[in-house]
Structure formats: structure tokens, C-alpha cells
């Protein structure tokens, strides 16, 4: 003990000597400068004097700013920094004191303040002032460094009476406060052990001496203290526990007891649960709010109050300006721990950190009342709340209501008059003045348009004080503040009179309401007539009927006028809209006419030029197929059945006339015929259609083969690319060698491929099966299935699926879980869960509806999909309606629908149809069909595409 005390005192004296030496060196340097070159001294003095003047001006400005707004946190911090630079102790203490009264100080500010005070402490009686300062510091935040500084400072007072016990007491309080801090708690435990080891060295007998009975007892007691500290620390999950265990094994002569070893291994297993959260905090960037929230949720599930408290404190130390976090912490303390000192301290710190949040002040007032705080304390807290500077006018209404509720609960209404009742009435009167003067001047509104405070006051006067006269005065004031036109206000007053007044005032109130209300006058008239049926005489009934009829007639006339005015305005607006539409249509037609004239002029040419154009086109015709792939193969791949629901024609077109075309076309035609004669290698029964792949997917064929090879031998992979063979279009086909592989491949539907779910569906010819759908939504109620909405979309589809299975398994047998996602694979927040029967689904709805998952409230209901509008083509009359046949080329419908036919070749009416061979001179066939002049049926003529030679023939005939 003496050794530890002497070490602490030597350290303290060494710091003081260093400070004195520094001051002496500064004085010597000043003397040397004064005795040296005068010019340099004058320059240094001038610069220092200018800096001092600037600092003094800045200090004065900050003090003026704080006199205007005492809650300016940054001004407080800047003022303390400047005063600390100046070295003015008294103004510095005053500035720190003012800030500590308004805000909890951060760990850095407290440590600077404490170190300054410790350095200036020279006499023993001043240690009590430093102790008081430490007590204030540990109340603001639970910081291991401050507690460690406090404990180490207490060691310096061991030489005083009771100093050792005081130091032990502070160490024990430190362990209670921060001993469970997983990252920094070990430092406090180690300091406590070092303190006890230092004491152990003072009680050990000198070597070679025979200890007395008292010395042995004292030695054994001290050894047991250290053993106990080791055992207590190893029973708590902390970082670097292996080092503590090794130290205990080395320190103990008998080694680590077996019981402690078992407990240590158990704690190591428990540590594995906390380690992911600690690792996440270690790598996260400030403020780490999401990581702390996950940690808090975990601790709340575990249910250890001390660990829940320490994780909340760690969170608030780094997120002290987050009101929601303070609210969650205070709610937990109010409902679970209910320890007065702990609860009130937390509420006080919350309002100091976030004074602009009305909800925290309101909770503070309720906590003070809940723990029977002194009335003066509650009143002082309320006054501080009024000066906190709320950001909304309604916040002042809410805080006044909370305080008035508190005062009302203090009144004993069995007495006709009391001090508490007079105080309540005075508070109501003051609140109305405050809302009218302070709040309206600041926000340009009272924040209480419905006069809620006055309504509560009137009801208290009528219910408890039997003072209807005062209640009527209050309601007269309410109705004169612009509330006379609202039906609900009059009915509230009427109900008050009905409950505590007399029929005369009820009748008077209803008559006034009939005359003044504008929102629902019919309802007020009905209430008046109902009242007179029960309470009134014949004369009063007649008067009520006449008054209501007159009022309703006037209201109807006003409504008719308003409707006529609105109809007139609507007609005018419709006329303006129609006029604008006509102007746009005229401009559009004029623009089209001008473009047509310009295009017509460009198209003029001689008839012989058309032969050159066709020949020139024939030279460049092969360039339409970019790449080395065969053109016919490319056409077949781009028009694979199942994507667009139609299949382009694959027959070849005869070449237009021309010398070059005749020379170059023979080989191409021969090759084309050979290709058409080959049997088609495609087999839809052994194929699957894949889609929703990323366009930027690298080596798609290799990756798809790797994914689908476990399903069976793959015959070919047909991927669809753009026309230039450069860009992958995100879909294709996989054909297996046997049909048995298809069901296995379909099981890979929505399997993730580089962050996107791949869609796998059967390969079906939609021309032969136009109504085929891979997935059909049910349009009837599914009583065995529940629909869940409002799910969090922050997790993946698989995580959400597992979470739903885990959540629903307690309510029945889960058959299937389907999570609704976007095409990117991101969940939409919707899901379907199928149970074994209806009873289980109904039970799940009752238990899960309204549950909160990751901060979001979910809605659960029996699955009842809305009916979908059926297309007209699905009805029985479809076959009776003629269908217009759209002619497409061999590649199907193109990207653009612009007509590429020269305008000089376009004809209107029947002439154009006759030229195209689709309607010229129909001839009845032998089997009843209609045949045109070329011998083709009407359907063949419509569906057969025109070749280049057909267009050339048409052109030459003009």
C-alpha cells in the first residue's frame, strides 16, 4: 500500500516538476529575448499581442453568441478551446461549468478538464473537489477511460484515512459500470488486479522471517482477493481472454482450478456469439448506427439486463445526438429495470443531448412523476423544456398537455378549494397566454387550432369542479376562434352541456350550431330535431323544424350556385383543351405535308435508274449478315419459338433481275436449298428456355453448361445474340440429349447467376400452344395459403425465405414459401406461405399480423388474388371475329415500323391490293376457296412475303 501510494505521489510530483521546469524555461527564454536583440523582441511581442487581441475578440464574440442562444453546442466547444489556449483558469472553469449544465460533455472534454484540475491540485483538501468532478463525469456517459482515470487518481489518496477502501470502492463501481464492456472492459480489470498486487507486495513478510498469525491471515485474504478477481473476469466474455487465462495460470502456484477452466471454456463458446457483432463494429465507419442496432436487437433477445444496458451505453457514447436511440433506451429502462437513479439519470442525459426533441422531455416528466420526484424538480424540468427551442408549434402544445396532466393528477377534487387546484387553473391560464404570445410570434400559428387545451380545461371544470359557468365561458372563446363552422366542435360542446348542463343551454347550443356550421349542416339539424323529440314542446318542435328547413334550403341554394360555377369553369377548361389539341393537330399535319413534298422531290428519277439501284443492292446484299455465321442459321436463332410467340418465314426469296445477281446468286441459292433440305436439329421436348441473364455476362455458354450439366448430357446451347453477333441478348435455349433431363433443369429456376436469378421454363411452341403459361396465378381465395406484405427488402431472397420458414413453422406445417422479387432478384417485400390446411393458415394470420420484422410492421392475410381481366381473344366469340393478318418478314416484326417502300410505289384503295396480288380479281376455286390471278389462295397471298424481284416487276409496270 505504501509503495503504491509513494509511486502515485512520485508521479504526481514529477508532473508538477516538469510543469515548473517548463515555466522556468519560458521565463528564461523571455529574459534572453529581453537582453538580446531588441528588434526581434519587439517583433515577437507585436505578433503575440496581435494574436492575443484576436483571441480576446473571438472570445468576446462567442460569449455574446451564447448569451443569445445558450444551446449553441459548437460555440461552447470553441470558447473552451480558446480559453484553454489562453490559460485563463477561472474563465475556463466557468465556461466548462456552463456547458456541463446544458449538455453532457464528451469523453475528450471531460478528460481535458480532469487533467487540468488534477495538475493544479497541490493540497490534499482539494482532492474532494476533484472527486466531485469525477462523479459528474461518470454520469454523462459510461466511458471506460474516465473510470480508469478516476480509479487511478483514487490510488493517490491511499495514504489518507480510508483511502484504500475508497479506491477499492471506486474500482468496484467501475467494474459494475464498464466491466462488461467487451472491447475496453479488460483494462479496468487489469488495473484493479495491479492495484491488489501492489498491496500484496506490502503485506508479504520479508524473506527468512517467520510470519505471525495475523500476517498470514492478512496475506491469505489478499491472495484470495486476487484469485477472486481472476475468476470474476474469466466468467465474463471479454476480448483477449486467452491472455488473462495465461496470466492466471502463471500467477497461481497451483495453476488454474478445474472449475474455473470449465467456466472459461463455456465463456469462450459464448464469446463466439458476440464476436461477429464486435468484428462488425471494429471495421465499420462511424457512427456505426446500423451495426449497433443489430447488436442491441441480439442482446434484447438474450435478455441479460446488464449487457443490454452496456450495449445501449456504448451506442449512445458514439451516437449521442440520435433521439430515437435515447427513446428506445429510456423505454427499456422504464418498463424493465425501473431503477430510479438509473432511469432518471438516463432521461436527464437524453434531454441534455437532444433538447430539441419534445418526446424526450415528455418522457422525462412522466418518469419524474412515476418515481415520486419532488414537485419543484418537475416544475424546473418543465421550465427547461419550454426554453429548449422546439422546432414545431405543436410540440409546445404537447409538452403543456403533459405538464397539465401532471398537475391535474396532483389535485384532490374532493375538496372544494386547494392549493393544487389553484395552481392547475393558473397553469391553464398561463398556457393559453404562452401559446398566444410566444408560440404565435415564433411560428405564426398557435399550434392548437382545435383549442385542445381549452377543451380539457372546460371538461375539468364541468366534471370535477361543477363549474359550468366557467366551462361555457371557455367554449364561447373556443367557438369564436374560427371553430364555429365545424360540426364536431358544436357537438362536443353539446355533449358537455348534455352531460353536465341543462336542456336550455343544450337547445341554445344546437340552434347556434344550425346557423353557423358549414361542413355537415344536415347532421346538426338531425341532432336538433332528435333533441326536441325527447325534450321539447310543440312550439319548440315547430321552431326547430322551421329553422332547420330554412337553413337547409339556403345551404342547397348555395351548393347549386357552387356547382353551376364549377361546371362553367370545367366547360371553359375543356374548350381550351380542345382548342389546344386542334392547334397541335394542324401543326402536325402541316409538318407531315412539308416532309412529304421534300421526300417526293428526292424520289424523282428515270425508269432505267431502277435497274442500277437493284443491281447495286445485289452487290451489297451479303453484308446484311455480319459475322461468319450462316444467314439462315441466324434467322432461325433469332426467331426461336417461345420468346415472341411467332415464327418468321424461313423460305428463300428469289433474287431480283440483274447481271451480277444472276452470277453471284446461283451458289447462294444452292447452299440455301441444301440447308433447307437438312432435318431440323431442334427438339423442344428435350429443351428448356432460359432468360433474365445479364447482357454483360462473360462466357455465358461456359457458365450455363457448368450450371446445367448435373441435370444430364447437353446436346447444344443456343444463345441469342444481336444481329452483329457482338451483344448477348440475355436469353437462349439448352437442349439435352434425353427428355428426362428437362424436369431436373426446371428445378434450377431462379438460381442465382452472378447476382441475377435465371428464369428456366419449358420450351413450348406458342404458335401451337398460344395459351400456355409457365406459371398461372390463382384467381380464387386460397384458404390454405397466407399473403404477407410489408416485409423488409434489405436482405436477399434466400435469407428472407429462411426467415419466413423459421417464423411460420410454429403455426403449422409449411409446404412452400414463395418470395416475390423483381427481375434483378431483389425482394419486393411480398411473400406467399402455403400451409398444410386452412386451420393452420388462419392461426398464422392471427399470430403474425402486425408483427415487427427489422423495424417494419408486416400485414398478413389469407391469400385472395384479385381477378384479372381476360383478353377478348379468350372468349367464345373469338372464332367469329375476323382477325387482321399482319405480314412480317422472315425475321418477324422489326425494331422499327417505318415503311421502307418508296412513296412512288404506294397506291391507295384496291389498286394497291391488286398490285400486291392480294385482292386482284378473285377467282372461285374448285374446292370453294378464293383464288387470285396468280393461282394462289387468298390466305397464301396475304401471308407470302414479296421478294426483290416482285418489287422490281411492280416498278417496271408503272
FENCOR-V317759 format. One record per pair of residues at least 24 apart in sequence whose ideal C-beta (glycine too) atoms are under 6 Angstrom apart, sorted by the first residue. I is the first residue (numbers start at 1). J is the second residue. Records with the same first field share a line. If there is no record, write none. Layout:
I: J, J
This chain:
1: 158, 199, 202
2: 202
3: 202
4: 155, 198
5: 158, 159
8: 155, 156
55: 82
71: 355
103: 352
104: 140, 349, 352, 353
105: 140
107: 143
110: 137, 146
127: 157
141: 317
142: 177, 178, 313
144: 178, 181, 184
147: 174, 178
148: 188, 191
180: 306, 307, 310
181: 310
182: 238, 239, 278
183: 239
185: 238
186: 238
189: 233
193: 229
196: 225, 226
231: 260
234: 264
235: 263
237: 267, 270, 271, 274
287: 318, 319
289: 319
305: 337
320: 353
323: 354, 357
326: 350, 360
330: 363
340: 371
343: 367
355: 388
356: 391
358: 390, 395, 398, 399
361: 385, 399
362: 402
365: 402
369: 406
393: 439, 443, 445, 447
394: 447
396: 439, 447
397: 447, 448
400: 431
413: 464
428: 457
451: 478
454: 478
462: 496, 500
468: 500, 501
484: 516
485: 518
487: 517, 519, 520, 523, 524
503: 535
514: 547, 551
521: 555
603: 902, 904
610: 955
614: 656, 658, 952
615: 658, 660
618: 658, 660, 661
619: 660
626: 724
627: 725
632: 675
635: 890, 891
637: 718, 720
639: 892
641: 765
642: 689, 763
645: 766
648: 890, 891, 892
649: 890, 945
653: 947
654: 947, 949
656: 948, 949, 952
657: 952
684: 763
685: 739
686: 735, 736, 739
687: 733, 735, 763
688: 734, 742, 745, 760, 763
689: 733, 761, 763
690: 732, 758, 760
691: 731, 759
692: 758, 759, 823
693: 730, 758
694: 756
695: 728, 730
700: 728
708: 734, 745
711: 741, 744, 745
712: 736, 741
713: 737
756: 825
757: 825
777: 865
778: 865
779: 865, 867
781: 864
782: 863
783: 838, 862
784: 835, 837, 838, 841
785: 832, 834, 863
786: 833, 841, 844, 845, 860
787: 832, 861, 863
788: 831, 858, 860
789: 830, 859
790: 856, 858, 859
791: 829, 858
792: 853, 854, 856
793: 827, 829
797: 821, 827
800: 827
804: 831
808: 833, 844
811: 843, 844, 847
812: 840
832: 863
885: 942
889: 945
915: 954
917: 941
918: 942
